[in-house]
Amino acid sequence: MNAAASTTEPATDLAASIDHAAAAVEERVIAWRRDFHQHPELGNRETRTAAIVAEHLKSLGLDEVRTGVAHTGVVGLLKGKLPGKVVALRADMDALPVTEEVDVPFASKVRTIWNGEEVGVMHACGHDCHTAVLLGVATVLAGLRKRLRGTVKFIFQPAEEMPPKGEEGGAKLMIQEGALEHPAPQAIFGLHVTSRQNVGHIGYRPGPTMASSDRFSITVHGRQTHGAAPWLGVDPIVTSAQVVLGLQTVVSRGVDIAREPAVVTVGMIRGGVRENIIPDNVEMRGTIRTFDEGMRDDVHERVSTMAEAIARGSRAGCTVCIEKNYPVTVNDPALTAQMLPTLQRVAGADKVQFVPKVTGSEDFSYFQQLVPGLFFFIGVTRPDLDPSKAPANHSPRFHVDERALLLGVRALAHVACDWLEAG
């Protein structure tokens, strides 16, 4: 038996048919995943991936296959022969500007230009798995159309990892271009592979699950002078150092972390060109992560106030820009409770785990703002390895045990059908 397969009996004849069909398509899902992995494409550039997706959905005889949504997105519609509601399933297709260091025959050798720089390209977050899994689910459910209740909408989304500078993209643009319309789903499901769990395990959490993601830039404006005579100018480097230290107190002294965690990180600082010249300006950039929209606004205000006040105290100027990216990923509590028995049946109750909040972010959150949704996690680390020591998502050494893909197909297919059957 596959390591990711359940040892429990399916609940119905339809469930047994899903498992049989999923097992039959497993090899093809693995082949798709390897092909996408070897030919990764960055956000809003997933033309090859989208063409493969669209061609296969059309070959399945879906009722509708719409392409070019949010640049390269694909939306397929499968109408079951039995009356019922509409459920949506989503997978993201884009890769990352990361140079692969995994020694596999299908490793990516792709290089391209991203935001003006030459970069390596790699599926370092597992979106190749998500796309292959959802193609597998579409294959399984299309083969069961006569027994399928309601309608399934398959959403293959570009640019989850953010589009290039100056472009729109991702879930937000897919929604603007009608991905959740004609017909509108009453529930949406998605999954994400993770190295934080072993193969065969599923992670879930009701309520706030993944953080909002916002980026900020702070520019401290000083007055350039000779490094030997700092009193003749205003030093933006020293002021920026004080700003960085001050920002550490925004969370540690200003946020009730007993209620929700938060993160403020400065990830880049740049200023000056020579050791004996105090420059005019210093720029820093960073990220803000929160799990509550009210707390999110409060942290934004505190970051701005802290930076501006410290700069003013040093007689420097300060420009703060905070850009909201993704909202909090919030799993609908009632939907999560309803589908938990399904996940436990698919993987085995002992392998379905309540997981901690994830400070990473996901633009699946935009779909959840409009439709009750459940976003869960599939482990991809080999059973004999400690997942806490495995290279994390976004690492150039991120590695997937492909036995996890079958569990992904089964989990998405079962939650969709169980939800539809429940009416």
C-alpha positions in Angstrom: 0.0 0.0 0.0 1.2 3.5 -0.8 2.7 5.3 2.3 0.1 8.1 1.8 -2.9 5.9 1.4 -5.4 5.4 4.2 -5.8 2.2 6.1 -9.5 3.0 6.9 -12.4 1.9 4.8 -14.1 4.5 2.5 -17.5 5.7 3.8 -19.5 5.0 0.6 -19.3 3.3 -2.8 -18.5 6.8 -4.3 -15.6 7.2 -1.9 -14.3 3.7 -2.9 -14.5 4.7 -6.5 -12.6 8.0 -5.8 -9.8 6.0 -4.2 -9.7 3.5 -7.0 -9.6 6.3 -9.6 -7.0 8.3 -7.7 -4.7 5.2 -7.5 -5.1 4.7 -11.2 -4.0 8.3 -12.0 -1.1 8.5 -9.5 1.7 7.8 -12.0 0.3 10.4 -14.3 0.2 13.0 -11.4 3.8 12.3 -10.6 4.7 12.7 -14.3 2.9 16.0 -14.4 4.6 17.2 -11.3 8.1 16.3 -12.7 7.4 18.0 -15.9 6.2 21.2 -14.2 9.2 21.0 -11.9 11.6 20.8 -14.7 9.9 23.7 -16.6 9.0 26.2 -13.9 7.6 29.6 -14.7 7.3 32.7 -12.6 4.2 34.7 -11.8 2.1 35.9 -14.8 4.4 34.0 -17.1 3.0 30.5 -16.6 2.1 30.1 -20.3 3.4 26.6 -20.8 1.9 25.3 -17.6 -1.4 26.9 -18.3 -1.5 25.4 -21.8 -0.9 21.9 -20.4 -3.6 22.4 -17.8 -6.2 23.7 -20.3 -5.5 21.0 -22.9 -6.0 18.3 -20.3 -9.2 19.8 -18.9 -10.6 20.0 -22.4 -9.6 16.4 -23.0 -11.7 15.4 -20.0 -14.8 16.9 -21.6 -15.4 19.6 -19.0 -18.5 21.7 -19.6 -16.3 24.9 -19.8 -12.6 25.7 -19.8 -11.8 29.4 -19.6 -8.2 30.5 -20.2 -6.4 33.8 -19.9 -7.9 34.7 -16.5 -5.6 37.0 -14.7 -3.1 36.7 -17.5 -2.5 32.9 -17.5 -5.1 31.5 -15.1 -7.4 28.6 -16.2 -10.9 27.9 -14.8 -12.6 24.6 -15.6 -16.2 23.7 -14.9 -17.5 20.2 -14.3 -21.2 19.7 -14.0 -22.3 16.4 -12.3 -25.3 14.5 -13.5 -27.0 14.9 -10.1 -28.4 18.3 -8.9 -26.5 20.1 -6.2 -24.4 23.0 -5.1 -21.1 24.4 -6.5 -17.7 23.8 -4.9 -14.4 25.3 -6.0 -11.0 23.8 -5.8 -7.9 25.9 -6.3 -4.2 25.3 -7.2 -1.4 27.8 -7.8 1.0 27.3 -10.7 3.9 29.8 -10.3 7.5 29.1 -9.3 10.0 31.2 -7.4 13.2 33.1 -8.4 15.4 30.4 -6.7 18.3 28.4 -8.1 17.6 24.7 -7.4 20.1 22.7 -5.4 18.2 19.4 -5.3 19.9 16.5 -7.0 17.0 14.9 -9.0 16.9 14.0 -12.7 14.2 16.5 -13.3 15.8 19.4 -11.5 15.2 22.9 -12.9 18.0 24.4 -15.0 15.8 27.4 -16.1 17.1 30.9 -15.8 15.1 34.0 -16.7 14.8 37.8 -16.1 12.7 38.8 -13.0 12.3 42.4 -12.1 15.3 43.3 -14.2 17.7 40.7 -12.8 18.7 37.3 -14.2 17.6 34.6 -11.7 17.3 30.8 -11.5 13.7 29.5 -11.4 12.5 26.7 -9.2 9.3 25.2 -7.8 10.7 25.8 -4.3 7.2 26.1 -2.7 5.5 23.0 -4.2 3.1 24.7 -6.6 4.1 22.1 -9.2 2.6 19.5 -6.8 -0.6 21.6 -6.3 -1.1 21.9 -10.1 -0.5 18.2 -10.7 -2.7 17.2 -7.8 -5.6 19.3 -9.1 -5.2 17.9 -12.6 -5.5 14.5 -10.9 -8.6 15.5 -9.0 -10.2 16.8 -12.2 -9.4 13.4 -13.9 -10.9 11.5 -11.0 -14.1 13.5 -10.8 -14.6 13.8 -14.5 -14.6 10.0 -14.6 -17.3 9.9 -12.0 -19.5 12.6 -13.6 -22.6 10.4 -13.7 -22.4 9.9 -9.9 -21.3 13.4 -9.1 -23.7 15.7 -7.3 -23.5 19.4 -8.1 -20.8 21.3 -9.9 -17.0 21.5 -9.3 -15.0 24.6 -10.4 -11.3 24.0 -10.9 -9.3 27.2 -10.4 -5.6 27.1 -11.6 -4.2 30.4 -10.4 -1.0 32.3 -11.5 1.2 34.6 -9.5 0.5 33.4 -5.9 4.1 34.4 -5.1 3.3 38.0 -6.3 3.4 39.3 -9.9 6.4 41.3 -11.3 6.7 44.9 -10.2 4.1 47.1 -11.9 1.7 44.2 -12.7 -1.4 42.9 -11.2 -2.1 39.2 -10.7 -2.9 36.3 -8.5 -6.2 35.5 -6.7 -7.3 39.1 -6.4 -7.1 39.6 -10.2 -8.8 36.2 -10.8 -11.7 37.3 -8.6 -11.9 40.7 -10.5 -12.1 38.8 -13.8 -14.9 36.5 -12.6 -13.3 33.3 -11.4 -15.9 33.1 -8.6 -18.9 33.8 -10.9 -21.1 32.0 -13.3 -21.6 29.9 -11.2 -20.6 31.2 -7.8 -19.3 28.5 -5.4 -20.7 28.1 -1.9 -17.4 26.6 -0.6 -13.8 26.5 -1.7 -10.9 24.2 -0.8 -7.2 24.3 -1.3 -4.1 22.6 0.0 -0.4 23.3 0.4 2.5 20.9 0.5 4.8 21.4 3.5 8.1 20.0 4.6 7.0 20.6 8.2 5.1 17.3 8.2 6.0 13.8 7.0 4.4 12.0 4.1 0.9 10.6 5.0 0.1 13.5 7.4 -2.5 16.3 7.0 -2.4 19.5 8.9 -5.4 21.7 9.6 -6.5 24.6 11.7 -9.9 26.5 12.0 -9.9 30.3 12.1 -6.8 32.4 11.4 -4.3 29.9 9.9 -1.8 31.9 7.8 -0.7 35.5 8.4 -1.5 38.6 6.5 1.5 39.8 4.5 2.5 43.5 4.2 5.7 45.1 3.1 7.1 48.4 4.2 9.9 50.8 3.1 11.4 53.4 5.3 13.7 56.1 4.0 15.6 58.2 6.6 16.6 61.6 5.2 19.8 63.0 6.7 22.3 65.6 5.5 25.5 64.4 3.8 28.8 65.4 5.3 32.4 64.3 5.9 32.6 61.2 8.1 35.3 63.0 10.1 32.9 65.9 11.0 29.5 64.3 11.7 28.3 67.4 13.6 28.2 69.3 10.3 25.4 67.0 8.9 22.6 64.7 10.0 23.6 61.0 10.1 20.9 58.8 8.6 22.9 55.6 9.3 22.9 56.0 13.1 19.3 57.1 12.9 18.3 54.1 10.9 20.0 51.8 13.4 17.9 53.4 16.1 14.8 52.9 13.9 15.6 49.2 13.4 16.0 48.7 17.2 12.8 50.8 17.9 10.8 48.6 15.5 11.7 45.6 17.6 9.5 47.0 20.4 6.4 47.3 18.2 5.7 43.6 18.8 7.5 43.0 22.0 6.0 46.0 23.9 3.0 47.1 21.9 1.1 44.0 20.8 -0.9 41.6 22.9 0.8 38.5 21.6 -1.2 36.4 24.1 -4.1 37.1 21.7 -2.4 36.8 18.4 1.2 36.6 17.3 2.8 39.3 15.0 6.1 39.8 13.3 7.9 42.9 12.1 11.1 42.2 10.3 13.6 44.5 8.6 15.1 42.4 5.8 17.1 45.0 3.8 19.0 48.2 4.7 21.0 50.2 2.2 22.9 53.5 2.4 26.2 55.1 1.8 29.0 54.5 -0.8 32.2 55.2 1.1 33.6 54.7 4.6 34.3 58.4 5.2 31.1 59.9 3.8 27.9 60.2 5.8 25.2 59.9 3.2 22.0 61.9 2.6 19.7 58.9 2.8 19.3 55.3 4.1 16.6 53.0 2.9 15.3 49.9 4.7 12.6 47.4 3.7 10.8 44.8 5.6 7.7 42.7 6.2 4.8 42.7 8.7 2.8 39.6 9.6 -0.4 39.5 11.7 -3.4 37.3 12.2 -6.0 39.9 13.0 -7.1 42.7 10.7 -7.5 45.2 13.6 -4.1 44.3 15.0 -2.8 44.6 11.4 -3.8 48.3 11.2 -2.5 49.0 14.7 0.9 47.5 13.9 1.0 49.6 10.7 0.3 52.8 12.7 3.0 51.9 15.3 5.6 51.2 12.7 5.0 54.6 11.1 4.9 56.5 14.3 8.0 54.8 15.7 10.1 55.5 12.6 9.0 59.1 12.2 9.4 59.9 15.9 12.9 58.4 16.1 13.9 60.3 13.0 12.5 63.5 14.3 14.4 63.1 17.5 17.6 62.9 15.5 16.6 65.9 13.4 16.3 63.7 10.3 13.4 63.3 8.0 11.6 60.1 7.4 9.3 58.7 4.7 7.3 55.5 5.5 5.4 53.5 3.0 3.4 50.4 4.0 1.8 48.3 1.3 -0.9 45.8 2.1 -0.4 42.5 0.3 -2.3 39.4 1.4 -5.1 39.3 4.0 -5.1 36.7 6.8 -6.0 33.2 5.6 -9.0 32.3 7.7 -10.4 28.8 7.6 -14.2 28.9 8.1 -14.7 27.2 11.5 -18.0 25.5 10.6 -16.6 24.2 7.3 -13.4 23.0 8.9 -15.4 21.1 11.6 -17.7 19.6 8.9 -14.8 18.4 6.7 -12.5 17.2 9.5 -14.0 13.7 9.6 -13.4 13.4 5.8 -9.7 14.3 6.2 -9.4 11.8 9.1 -11.0 9.1 7.0 -8.7 9.8 4.1 -5.4 9.8 6.0 -6.3 8.1 9.2 -7.3 10.0 12.4 -3.9 9.6 13.9 -2.3 11.3 11.0 -4.5 14.4 10.8 -2.9 17.0 13.1 -4.0 20.4 14.5 -1.1 22.6 13.4 0.2 25.9 14.8 -0.4 29.2 13.0 1.8 29.8 10.0 3.5 33.2 9.7 3.8 32.6 5.9 1.0 34.1 3.8 -1.3 32.9 1.0 -3.5 34.8 -1.4 -6.1 32.0 -1.1 -7.2 34.4 1.6 -8.8 36.6 -1.0 -11.1 33.7 -2.0 -12.0 33.1 1.6 -13.1 36.7 2.0 -16.0 35.9 -0.4 -16.6 32.2 0.0 -16.3 29.9 3.1 -13.0 28.1 2.6 -10.7 25.5 4.1 -7.0 25.5 3.3 -5.0 22.5 4.7 -1.5 21.1 4.5 -0.1 17.9 3.1 3.3 16.6 4.4 6.0 15.9 1.9 9.0 14.9 4.0 10.2 11.3 3.9 8.8 9.2 6.8 12.3 8.5 8.1 13.4 12.2 8.4 12.7 14.7 11.1 10.5 17.3 9.4 11.8 20.1 11.7 15.2 19.6 10.1 14.0 19.3 6.5 14.7 22.3 4.2 11.7 24.5 4.4 9.4 25.8 1.5 11.3 28.5 -0.5 14.6 26.8 0.2 16.8 25.9 -2.9 17.0 22.4 -1.2 13.2 22.0 -0.8 12.5 18.4 -1.6 9.2 16.5 -2.1 8.6 12.8 -1.5 6.2 12.2 -4.3 4.3 9.6 -2.4 2.5 12.5 -0.9 0.7 13.4 -4.2 -1.8 10.6 -4.0 -2.9 11.7 -0.6 -3.4 15.2 -2.0 -5.6 13.9 -4.9 -7.6 11.8 -2.5 -8.0 14.5 0.1 -9.2 17.2 -2.3 -11.5 14.8 -4.2 -13.1 13.5 -1.0 -13.7 16.9 0.6 -15.3 18.2 -2.5 -17.6 15.2 -2.9 -18.5 14.9 0.7 -19.3 18.5 0.9 -21.5 18.2 -2.3 -23.2 15.1 -1.0 -24.0 16.8 2.3 -26.1 19.3 0.3 
